[in-house]
Amino acid sequence: MSLVLPPVAAEPLFHFGSFPVTNSMINSWIAVVFFVLIACIVRKKDALVPKGLQNVVEGVIEFLLKEVEKVVGDKKKSRQFLPIVGTIFLFILFSNWIGLLPGTGSIGVWGLMHGEVELIPLLRPAASDLNFTLAIALFAVITSHIMALMTIGPVNHFSKFINIRGIVQSLKKGPIAVAVAIVEFGVGLIEIVGEIAKVVSLSLRLFGNIFAGEVLITVMLGLLAYIVPIPFMFLELLVGAVQATVFAMLTLAYLVVATDDHGHEDNAAKEHALLLS
């Protein structure tokens, strides 16, 4: 029996018109439905004295808020960033963990793939699809810009990237000031490339780690289906939690830096300090 490794691209199960619905999308929809149901249940049974599920949800929110405050150092901003960072963390964490449930990657339907009849799994870890991680990364970076526009205003925010205002003001200060302004203008253009790099690095980091875990577990199951894969399953639980934490913390760092009205060097230094904290 030959070992069949999971393909890099998610497999389509069916189509809505020309739009393919892949097995990784099913996994992500399960996560969405889960959190929507939890929110509806807690909202319906909301009480002044929490108990049961409401108590668990409030405990998770309080824990996440404390962790965000440790990084941000500002309670108002922490409450502002928590819905974004907390949602990303919990969504990625849950998506990673349900990808380890029995049947994921092994229960499916037979279909024609790459010119051959193959087993198409009904479920696949959402983060093992580059489309999913790219979408989450785009959301994180675009949200940081939206928050910056709301916090420091469009002029201050866009001046970080296209510093036309600095060049105009430098014309009154002499040739040295003009030269410095031109250099700052070039640095701003590099910052634009940096924003694109953020999306690429966020998406590839999450995709690479989760997909590599899928390949590892598949290989272990191919060697021996019992006992041997168990330690690797626990390892993937840890990897899923670490990757969700890293993604959320990077998003938080981007939000903090974007909403600070400082120069390019100050922002770069602050982002580096946040990532190390």
Phi, psi and omega per residue, in radians:
M1 nan 2.135 -3.102
S2 -1.430 2.567 -3.134
L3 -1.464 2.166 -3.134
V4 -1.853 1.949 3.129
L5 -1.424 2.623 3.123
P6 -1.138 2.427 3.113
P7 -1.226 2.741 -3.135
V8 -1.132 -0.743 -3.139
A9 -1.511 2.492 3.088
A10 -1.164 2.534 -3.084
E11 -1.560 2.303 3.079
P12 -1.279 2.394 3.110
L13 -1.671 -0.718 3.078
F14 -2.755 3.132 -3.070
H15 -2.270 2.497 2.891
F16 -1.785 1.685 -3.010
G17 1.184 -2.067 3.085
S18 -1.737 0.047 -3.099
F19 -1.585 2.060 -3.124
P20 -1.425 2.409 3.032
V21 -1.833 1.972 -3.054
T22 -1.654 2.905 3.125
N23 -1.186 -0.474 3.077
S24 -1.242 -0.539 3.083
M25 -1.172 -0.645 3.088
I26 -1.040 -0.753 3.116
N27 -1.050 -0.800 -3.119
S28 -1.192 -0.597 3.086
W29 -1.158 -0.647 3.080
I30 -1.039 -0.742 3.120
A31 -1.115 -0.742 3.130
V32 -1.088 -0.832 -3.130
V33 -1.074 -0.690 3.141
F34 -1.037 -0.861 -3.098
F35 -1.238 -0.569 3.077
V36 -1.142 -0.746 3.116
L37 -1.119 -0.756 3.101
I38 -1.044 -0.770 -3.133
A39 -1.106 -0.724 -3.133
C40 -1.167 -0.721 -3.137
I41 -1.137 -0.794 -3.124
V42 -1.154 -0.690 3.131
R43 -1.117 -0.680 -3.110
K44 -1.227 -0.597 -3.087
K45 -1.839 0.486 -3.119
D46 -1.091 2.295 -3.116
A47 -2.490 2.714 3.129
L48 -1.144 -0.640 3.078
V49 -1.824 1.766 -3.052
P50 -1.196 2.547 3.053
K51 -2.668 2.765 3.113
G52 1.124 -2.281 -3.083
L53 -1.102 -0.680 3.122
Q54 -1.068 -0.685 3.122
N55 -1.111 -0.715 3.121
V56 -1.131 -0.807 -3.121
V57 -1.085 -0.788 3.133
E58 -1.135 -0.622 3.093
G59 -1.119 -0.725 3.116
V60 -1.123 -0.757 -3.127
I61 -1.123 -0.751 3.125
E62 -1.109 -0.698 3.107
F63 -1.099 -0.804 -3.141
L64 -1.122 -0.680 3.135
L65 -1.106 -0.720 3.112
K66 -1.111 -0.702 3.137
E67 -1.170 -0.673 3.111
V68 -1.167 -0.706 3.125
E69 -1.101 -0.578 3.115
K70 -1.084 -0.592 -3.119
V71 -1.487 -0.809 -3.035
V72 -1.343 -0.730 -3.102
G73 1.324 0.219 -3.123
D74 -2.447 2.095 -3.041
K75 -1.166 -0.677 -3.137
K76 -1.126 -0.817 3.121
K77 -1.164 -0.600 3.131
S78 -1.078 -0.769 3.100
R79 -1.156 -0.533 3.129
Q80 -1.264 -0.652 -3.087
F81 -1.520 -0.385 -3.030
L82 -0.989 -0.801 -3.129
P83 -1.019 -0.612 -3.123
I84 -1.308 -0.956 -3.058
V85 -1.189 -0.750 -3.131
G86 -1.111 -0.720 3.122
T87 -1.116 -0.770 3.119
I88 -1.067 -0.794 -3.112
F89 -1.082 -0.899 -3.074
L90 -1.169 -0.664 -3.122
F91 -1.154 -0.805 3.129
I92 -1.169 -0.742 3.142
L93 -1.046 -0.861 -3.119
F94 -1.135 -0.715 3.125
S95 -1.089 -0.703 3.115
N96 -1.153 -0.743 -3.049
W97 -1.286 -0.659 3.138
I98 -1.251 -0.269 3.047
G99 -1.242 -0.164 3.120
L100 -1.737 0.010 3.139
L101 -1.165 2.552 3.100
P102 -0.996 2.378 -3.131
G103 1.782 -0.410 3.100
T104 -1.190 2.101 -3.136
G105 1.539 -0.189 -3.095
S106 -2.081 -0.471 3.099
I107 -1.689 2.192 -3.096
G108 -2.885 -2.839 3.134
V109 -2.165 2.649 3.108
W110 -1.472 2.317 -3.126
G111 -2.674 2.979 -3.115
L112 -1.507 2.036 3.113
M113 -2.335 2.235 3.105
H114 0.980 0.624 3.082
G115 1.409 0.064 -3.131
E116 -2.303 2.690 3.071
V117 -1.394 2.055 -3.095
E118 -2.321 2.809 3.059
L119 -1.385 2.100 3.113
I120 -1.756 1.941 -3.120
P121 -1.082 2.473 3.096
L122 -1.286 -0.501 -3.113
L123 -2.209 2.508 3.081
R124 -2.589 2.400 3.128
P125 -0.896 2.249 -3.034
A126 -1.027 -0.705 -3.072
A127 -1.324 -0.087 3.038
S128 -1.504 0.108 3.048
D129 -1.931 2.108 -3.088
L130 -1.093 -0.503 3.098
N131 -1.079 -0.706 3.135
F132 -1.134 -0.881 -3.096
T133 -1.157 -0.602 3.097
L134 -1.147 -0.692 3.121
A135 -1.137 -0.760 3.117
I136 -1.123 -0.713 3.132
A137 -1.132 -0.733 3.091
L138 -1.084 -0.731 3.113
F139 -1.059 -0.776 -3.109
A140 -1.099 -0.804 -3.083
V141 -1.258 -0.765 3.135
I142 -1.107 -0.686 3.112
T143 -1.090 -0.650 3.113
S144 -1.090 -0.628 3.102
H145 -1.249 -0.680 3.106
I146 -1.104 -0.769 3.106
M147 -1.107 -0.628 3.109
A148 -1.153 -0.734 3.116
L149 -1.086 -0.654 -3.139
M150 -1.295 -0.506 -3.020
T151 -1.605 -0.915 -3.043
I152 -1.876 -0.081 3.092
G153 1.580 2.718 -3.081
P154 -1.134 -0.648 -3.093
V155 -1.127 -0.890 -3.139
N156 -1.114 -0.652 -3.101
H157 -1.228 -0.869 -3.093
F158 -1.237 -0.337 3.082
S159 -1.197 -0.341 3.072
K160 -1.189 -0.391 -3.066
F161 -1.932 -0.719 3.123
I162 -2.225 1.622 -2.983
N163 -1.536 1.067 3.088
I164 -1.140 -0.672 -3.122
R165 -1.046 -0.675 3.127
G166 -1.144 -0.692 3.128
I167 -1.155 -0.757 3.136
V168 -1.083 -0.759 -3.137
Q169 -1.190 -0.542 -3.111
S170 -1.251 -0.345 -3.140
L171 -1.095 -0.420 -3.138
K172 -1.538 -0.124 -3.014
K173 -1.917 -0.072 3.090
G174 1.937 3.014 -3.044
P175 -1.130 -0.606 3.141
I176 -1.135 -0.741 3.121
A177 -1.123 -0.634 3.102
V178 -1.126 -0.749 3.128
A179 -1.086 -0.741 3.112
V180 -1.112 -0.708 -3.141
A181 -1.131 -0.648 3.113
I182 -1.154 -0.716 3.085
V183 -1.081 -0.761 3.120
E184 -1.113 -0.590 3.086
F185 -1.111 -0.739 3.089
G186 -1.126 -0.688 3.095
V187 -1.082 -0.660 3.110
G188 -1.083 -0.682 3.097
L189 -1.137 -0.630 3.071
I190 -1.144 -0.596 3.104
E191 -1.084 -0.595 3.105
I192 -1.111 -0.762 3.078
V193 -1.082 -0.648 3.117
G194 -1.086 -0.632 3.113
E195 -1.142 -0.682 3.080
I196 -1.144 -0.699 3.136
A197 -1.103 -0.583 3.100
K198 -1.044 -0.800 -3.137
V199 -1.082 -0.798 -3.111
V200 -1.113 -0.817 -3.082
S201 -1.174 -0.731 3.125
L202 -1.068 -0.825 -3.072
S203 -1.201 -0.772 -3.096
L204 -1.219 -0.619 -3.140
R205 -1.095 -0.863 -3.115
L206 -1.165 -0.803 -3.141
F207 -1.065 -0.809 -3.078
G208 -1.069 -0.767 -3.105
N209 -1.214 -0.748 -3.104
I210 -1.262 -0.716 3.131
F211 -1.167 -0.681 3.090
A212 -1.082 -0.652 3.085
G213 -1.121 -0.679 3.095
E214 -1.091 -0.755 3.128
V215 -1.119 -0.742 -3.133
L216 -1.070 -0.815 -3.130
I217 -1.140 -0.676 3.110
T218 -1.066 -0.740 3.122
V219 -1.129 -0.769 -3.139
M220 -1.114 -0.702 3.106
L221 -1.169 -0.550 3.101
G222 -1.225 -0.554 3.124
L223 -1.330 -0.820 3.137
L224 -2.747 2.134 -3.007
A225 -1.340 -0.229 -3.062
Y226 -2.112 2.539 3.001
I227 1.169 -0.980 -3.076
V228 -0.974 -0.762 -3.108
P229 -1.238 -0.272 -3.022
I230 -1.027 -0.848 3.118
P231 -1.040 -0.595 3.135
F232 -1.249 -0.527 3.057
M233 -1.138 -0.758 3.085
F234 -1.139 -0.630 3.083
L235 -1.088 -0.697 3.131
E236 -1.213 -0.523 3.021
L237 -1.068 -0.757 3.113
L238 -1.164 -0.775 3.135
V239 -1.071 -0.719 3.118
G240 -1.061 -0.724 3.120
A241 -1.196 -0.734 -3.138
V242 -1.119 -0.775 -3.118
Q243 -1.155 -0.668 3.073
A244 -1.116 -0.699 3.120
T245 -1.156 -0.784 -3.130
V246 -1.087 -0.788 -3.136
F247 -1.084 -0.787 -3.126
A248 -1.146 -0.711 -3.127
M249 -1.193 -0.662 3.072
L250 -1.129 -0.719 3.077
T251 -1.057 -0.745 3.113
L252 -1.097 -0.721 3.108
A253 -1.083 -0.729 3.116
Y254 -1.110 -0.683 3.132
L255 -1.139 -0.772 -3.118
V256 -1.110 -0.823 -3.105
V257 -1.149 -0.720 -3.090
A258 -1.164 -0.532 -3.094
T259 -1.617 0.092 3.047
D260 -1.701 2.224 -3.115
D261 -1.551 1.265 3.128
H262 -2.226 3.085 -3.136
G263 -1.326 3.061 -3.084
H264 -1.086 -0.752 -3.096
E265 -1.169 -0.722 3.123
D266 -1.097 -0.741 -3.133
N267 -1.128 -0.738 3.139
A268 -1.112 -0.743 3.137
A269 -1.148 -0.696 -3.121
K270 -1.204 -0.696 3.114
E271 -1.108 -0.695 3.115
H272 -1.119 -0.715 3.136
A273 -1.147 -0.680 3.127
L274 -1.136 -0.687 -3.125
L275 -1.197 -0.504 3.124
L276 -1.428 -0.354 -3.075
S277 -1.339 nan nan
